[in-house]
């Protein structure tokens, strides 16, 4: 039996999962890491905490599986995208905490660029839109605000890498300084057609090319082997990398044009495979690389991104303290037939697709004396379904593809009331696979393809199995009424004006 390992580094936690040749989960270990909030709108992680947790997860998962590092045929990495770390690849000096994808400190730069750079130019070049969500403005902020960093970057003694680059560098003892094409496509610095760093985009953000990692395929090559002094205690090929949402698309076997999935995690991300076609969105969606196998041409996808999904459940637990765990939230939500007229728009980091308003702030609308804790719990879950519906409809308009089912994955798919409501709102079946750890599975598939554990995509597609299906039951009239009230609530977030503006 051959085994493949997947290091799944997410926004709130890190996991290492061991899969066998049939894509069956053999063992895993997971650890949460600290969320650092220096000021409103800023979010950071400690890079060394992430690496320490990664090492511990690898060791403990291997122990649970009764395996040694040498039993692993290859390692795949999947990661929270857009999050940036600046470090010296020669000495290991980290210049600053990781700036997380949700962080808004690049907003000022983005607003200035909007004044003299045409958005269509940016979209055609990168497939992306003006937003502090992407890595470029985070890198620019570091270069402008961390003393001495720009001088070192210009000398080639700093790399600005996403989490996949950081983990690969650590795993291989510094032998590999790479990012795969799916992660690179989220920097706002890569040319979406050539899949190389773009000189015009680099100039726009004043970022030196020598400070960026090398762009490599998602699968089909060995980037380097792990160092024997690391957690695997042997030389194991690191041979697959996919950004987390592309990894979920890959793990859901969405290998052909028109197949799509929605991942319900910290955020919510809906992707549909558009094949070799670069589809430019008119609905506020993103054009991104789905994956690239070796020297083959890259496959593309349309993507809609929601910043706050599972993190809204955490907020209800940790900040509002209305529940102790997600299971209690589900139970409360299921105890009432509807949201009682309450709509929550969780624009904690502004609104992502299809609105792209970093100045928006969250609202709770429709409060009356009738509303109970249970109605709030239901509104919290329904907020994710409404946001996904906005993206889904934009996706159909852009792609010209009418989707008849939606494959789903991620931790929030364990919520029965959310999945029921999502099917009702979309009016199509929502399907969860037998293996729900599709993000990690996608990374494992990418690695296994590189070292011959699996032959081709057709073999992988044969392993996909349906575990659960939710059918829509809501009438069209009720659906339309709920969407109308949701849109009214969204308009409240877009009209929000902060105290600093009031005072002026």
SVG drawing of the C-alpha trace seen along z (x, -y; Angstrom):
<svg xmlns="http://www.w3.org/2000/svg" viewBox="-45 -68 67 70">
<polyline fill="none" stroke="black" stroke-width="0.4" points="0.0,0.0 1.2,-3.5 0.5,-6.5 0.4,-10.2 0.5,-13.1 -1.3,-16.4 -0.4,-19.4 -3.5,-21.6 -2.7,-25.0 -5.8,-27.0 -6.8,-30.4 -7.6,-29.1 -5.8,-25.8 -3.3,-23.4 -3.8,-19.7 -1.7,-16.9 -3.7,-14.0 -2.5,-10.7 -4.4,-9.1 -4.0,-5.7 -4.1,-4.7 -7.9,-4.8 -8.1,-8.3 -9.3,-7.0 -8.3,-9.0 -5.9,-6.9 -5.0,-9.3 -4.9,-13.1 -3.9,-15.6 -5.1,-19.2 -4.0,-22.3 -5.5,-25.8 -3.3,-28.8 -3.7,-32.3 -5.5,-35.1 -3.8,-38.4 -5.8,-41.7 -3.4,-44.7 -6.2,-47.1 -9.6,-47.0 -9.4,-45.6 -5.9,-44.1 -5.3,-40.4 -2.0,-38.6 -0.6,-35.2 2.7,-34.1 4.7,-32.3 6.8,-30.3 3.6,-29.1 2.2,-27.9 5.4,-26.0 5.7,-24.5 2.0,-23.4 2.7,-21.9 5.6,-19.9 3.6,-18.6 0.7,-17.7 2.9,-15.7 4.6,-13.8 1.4,-13.0 -0.5,-12.0 2.3,-9.6 2.3,-8.2 -1.5,-7.7 -1.2,-5.9 1.8,-3.8 3.9,-5.0 7.3,-6.5 8.2,-9.4 9.8,-7.0 6.4,-5.3 5.0,-8.4 5.4,-8.5 4.9,-12.3 3.7,-15.4 1.1,-17.8 0.6,-21.3 -2.6,-23.3 -2.9,-26.7 -4.8,-29.8 -4.2,-32.0 -3.1,-35.7 -1.6,-35.6 2.0,-37.0 5.2,-36.4 8.4,-38.3 11.6,-36.4 15.3,-36.0 15.6,-32.6 19.3,-32.5 19.0,-33.1 15.4,-32.4 14.8,-35.9 11.1,-36.8 10.5,-40.5 6.9,-40.7 3.9,-38.6 2.1,-37.1 -0.5,-39.5 -3.6,-37.5 -5.9,-37.5 -8.7,-39.2 -6.4,-42.1 -7.4,-45.6 -4.3,-47.6 -3.6,-47.8 -6.9,-49.7 -5.4,-53.2 -2.9,-52.1 -5.7,-50.3 -7.9,-53.5 -5.0,-55.6 -4.4,-53.2 -8.0,-53.3 -7.7,-57.0 -5.2,-56.5 -5.3,-52.9 -8.1,-51.4 -9.8,-48.5 -10.2,-46.7 -6.4,-46.8 -5.9,-45.1 -8.6,-42.5 -7.2,-41.7 -3.7,-41.4 -4.3,-39.4 -7.9,-38.2 -8.4,-40.0 -10.0,-43.2 -8.8,-46.2 -8.9,-44.9 -6.6,-44.7 -7.7,-41.0 -4.9,-40.1 -1.2,-39.8 0.3,-42.8 -1.0,-45.6 0.1,-43.6 3.7,-43.3 3.7,-47.0 2.6,-47.9 5.5,-45.8 8.0,-47.4 6.8,-50.9 6.4,-50.4 9.1,-47.9 12.4,-49.6 15.2,-48.2 13.0,-45.8 13.0,-47.4 16.8,-47.7 17.1,-44.0 14.5,-43.0 16.3,-45.0 19.4,-43.1 17.6,-39.7 17.8,-38.9 14.0,-38.8 11.3,-36.7 7.6,-37.6 5.8,-34.3 2.4,-32.9 2.0,-30.1 2.8,-27.4 6.2,-29.0 6.9,-29.2 6.0,-25.6 7.9,-24.2 11.0,-26.2 10.8,-24.8 10.0,-21.3 12.9,-21.1 15.4,-22.8 15.6,-25.8 16.1,-23.9 12.9,-25.1 11.6,-28.6 8.5,-28.1 4.9,-28.9 2.5,-27.1 0.6,-28.8 -2.8,-28.8 -1.3,-30.7 0.7,-33.0 -2.5,-33.9 -3.7,-35.4 -0.9,-37.9 -2.3,-40.5 1.2,-40.4 1.0,-37.4 0.0,-37.6 -3.0,-35.3 -2.2,-34.4 1.6,-33.7 1.5,-32.5 4.6,-34.5 5.3,-37.6 4.3,-40.6 6.7,-43.6 3.9,-46.2 2.0,-44.9 5.3,-44.7 6.0,-48.3 2.5,-49.4 3.0,-48.2 6.8,-49.0 7.7,-45.4 11.1,-43.9 10.7,-40.7 13.8,-39.2 11.9,-39.2 9.2,-36.7 9.4,-32.9 9.6,-30.9 6.2,-29.9 5.8,-26.1 3.1,-23.8 0.5,-22.5 1.5,-18.9 3.8,-16.8 7.2,-17.7 9.2,-17.2 10.1,-20.7 12.6,-19.2 12.7,-16.5 12.1,-17.0 15.1,-17.4 15.9,-14.4 16.2,-16.8 12.5,-17.8 9.3,-16.2 9.3,-13.4 12.9,-12.3 13.6,-11.2 13.7,-12.5 10.2,-12.6 9.3,-14.4 7.3,-17.6 5.5,-17.4 2.1,-19.0 0.8,-22.5 -2.6,-24.0 -4.2,-27.0 -7.0,-25.8 -9.9,-26.6 -8.3,-25.1 -7.4,-22.1 -11.0,-21.6 -12.0,-21.9 -9.3,-19.2 -10.4,-17.0 -14.0,-17.2 -12.9,-15.9 -14.1,-19.0 -11.7,-18.3 -13.9,-19.3 -15.5,-22.5 -18.7,-23.4 -18.1,-21.4 -18.1,-23.5 -17.9,-23.3 -18.5,-25.5 -16.3,-25.3 -17.8,-26.4 -14.9,-27.1 -13.7,-30.3 -14.8,-32.0 -17.0,-30.6 -15.6,-30.1 -17.4,-28.9 -15.4,-27.9 -16.4,-26.6 -14.0,-25.0 -13.9,-27.0 -11.3,-24.7 -8.7,-26.3 -10.9,-29.4 -10.1,-32.6 -13.6,-34.0 -13.5,-37.6 -16.3,-38.4 -18.8,-41.1 -20.4,-40.1 -17.6,-41.0 -16.1,-37.5 -12.4,-36.5 -10.6,-34.7 -8.1,-32.4 -5.9,-29.4 -7.7,-26.1 -4.5,-23.9 -1.6,-23.1 -0.2,-19.6 3.4,-19.6 4.1,-21.2 0.4,-21.1 -1.5,-24.3 -3.2,-25.6 -6.9,-25.1 -8.8,-28.1 -11.8,-28.8 -14.2,-31.5 -14.3,-32.2 -16.6,-34.0 -15.1,-34.8 -16.9,-35.4 -14.8,-36.6 -17.0,-35.6 -18.8,-32.2 -17.6,-29.8 -15.9,-32.7 -19.4,-34.1 -20.2,-31.0 -16.9,-31.5 -17.9,-35.1 -21.3,-34.0 -19.5,-31.6 -16.5,-33.7 -17.7,-37.3 -21.4,-37.2 -21.3,-34.1 -24.8,-33.1 -23.7,-29.5 -20.9,-27.3 -20.3,-25.3 -21.5,-25.0 -23.7,-22.1 -25.6,-24.2 -26.0,-26.9 -27.5,-24.3 -29.9,-23.0 -31.1,-26.6 -31.5,-27.4 -33.5,-24.2 -35.8,-25.1 -37.5,-27.9 -39.1,-27.6 -37.4,-30.8 -35.2,-33.7 -38.0,-35.8 -37.3,-38.6 -33.7,-39.0 -30.9,-39.3 -27.2,-39.4 -24.7,-40.8 -21.3,-39.9 -19.1,-42.5 -16.4,-42.3 -13.7,-42.8 -15.9,-44.7 -17.8,-42.8 -16.1,-40.5 -17.8,-39.2 -19.8,-40.5 -19.7,-43.9 -16.0,-44.4 -16.5,-47.1 -13.8,-47.2 -15.6,-50.2 -18.8,-48.1 -19.4,-47.1 -21.7,-44.4 -25.3,-44.9 -28.1,-43.0 -31.3,-44.1 -35.0,-43.4 -34.8,-43.2 -38.1,-43.3 -39.2,-42.3 -40.3,-39.0 -36.7,-37.9 -35.0,-35.3 -31.6,-33.8 -32.8,-31.0 -33.7,-33.5 -30.3,-35.1 -28.7,-31.6 -30.7,-30.9 -29.8,-34.2 -26.1,-33.6 -26.3,-30.4 -28.5,-31.8 -26.1,-34.7 -23.6,-32.3 -26.3,-30.8 -27.4,-34.2 -23.8,-35.3 -23.3,-32.0 -26.5,-32.6 -25.2,-36.0 -22.1,-34.4 -23.8,-31.4 -26.1,-33.6 -23.2,-35.8 -21.3,-32.6 -24.1,-31.4 -24.4,-34.8 -20.6,-35.0 -20.0,-31.4 -23.2,-30.9 -23.4,-27.5 -26.6,-26.6 -25.5,-24.5 -27.9,-21.8 -26.2,-20.6 -23.7,-22.0 -20.9,-20.0 -20.1,-21.2 -17.4,-20.6 -15.9,-22.2 -16.7,-22.2 -20.0,-24.1 -21.5,-21.3 -22.0,-19.5 -24.8,-22.1 -28.1,-20.5 -30.1,-23.7 -27.5,-25.6 -27.4,-22.9 -31.2,-22.6 -31.5,-26.4 -28.8,-26.5 -30.6,-24.0 -33.8,-25.9 -32.2,-29.2 -30.5,-27.9 -33.4,-25.7 -31.0,-22.8 -29.7,-19.8 -26.7,-20.3 -24.3,-17.3 -21.7,-16.4 -19.0,-13.8 -18.1,-10.7 -14.7,-12.2 -15.4,-15.8 -11.8,-16.7 -11.6,-17.6 -9.1,-20.4 -6.5,-18.1 -7.5,-15.3 -6.9,-17.7 -3.3,-18.4 -2.8,-14.6 -4.0,-13.9 -1.6,-16.6 1.3,-15.0 0.3,-11.4 0.0,-12.2 3.6,-13.5 5.1,-10.3 2.9,-7.7 0.6,-6.8 -2.3,-7.6 -2.1,-7.3 -4.3,-10.2 -7.4,-12.4 -9.8,-9.7 -8.6,-7.4 -9.1,-10.1 -12.6,-11.0 -13.6,-7.3 -12.9,-7.6 -15.5,-10.4 -18.6,-9.2 -21.7,-11.0 -22.5,-10.8 -25.4,-13.1 -27.8,-15.1 -30.2,-18.0 -33.1,-18.6 -34.9,-22.1 -38.3,-22.3 -39.0,-26.1 -41.5,-27.7 -40.3,-30.2 -42.4,-32.9 -40.9,-32.5 -37.4,-32.3 -37.9,-35.5 -39.2,-37.3 -36.2,-36.2 -33.8,-37.3 -35.5,-40.7 -35.0,-41.3 -31.4,-40.1 -30.7,-42.6 -32.2,-45.4 -29.9,-44.3 -26.9,-44.4 -27.7,-47.9 -27.6,-48.9 -23.9,-47.8 -23.0,-49.7 -24.6,-52.9 -22.6,-52.6 -20.5,-55.6 -17.9,-55.4 -17.6,-57.8 -14.5,-59.5 -16.6,-60.5 -19.5,-61.7 -17.1,-64.0 -15.9,-65.6"/>
</svg>
